[in-house]
């Protein structure tokens, strides 16, 4: 249940403000506390990566920002309003969501998948909806020749691009990404990261993503929030997070896998 935190307390520079959030799941046998007094502010224009061990509630937090799931208690404010109101106000117009495996409708063509949120509004003529969808298709680097293909005919990288176009069809200021490069080969992953970096700059997006891919994290993130001990233990630019003295941070960033990715910090000044 939301407390009386008013929208006026939300700084205009904060697209998302999370205050004293609790997430508790109950079963007949036990009670599981996922988040406890979690605080997190996300500034306008930020590209924030959420990292943490299994069970720390990273994707759950994305769902709460999107308004798909309600916390047990605490406040989730998105663009000056409670996240719980996104459904009634039209979430797609304010928050775009790219799900881990794309979540395209298998029976819809590429163009129909992209156009789906606009068609759901029911207030625009079909020709204008298709025109907008085609613009977004080209925005993500795919030509008109792909418009009438079915999802089964697409590569993994193309599925991600189509899903991204659908997430952006309503021009939302906030974009949520759940493992955006999962399942992609290195070349496709690099291309998708370059696309996200370009769109962030061109559209002025605020981006929140869950990722375990350190290459993606270093290439895109302006900041990193580490979930551990049921809260955000540190939020800072990547270089500062790496220096934070916490066991998960040290293992995740400075273990064998992390050492290989560290070289990217020298190659991608965007992340520094």
Order of alpha helices (4+ residues) and beta strands (2+ residues): beta-beta-beta-alpha-beta-beta-alpha-beta-alpha-alpha-alpha-beta-alpha-beta-alpha-beta-beta-alpha-alpha-alpha-alpha
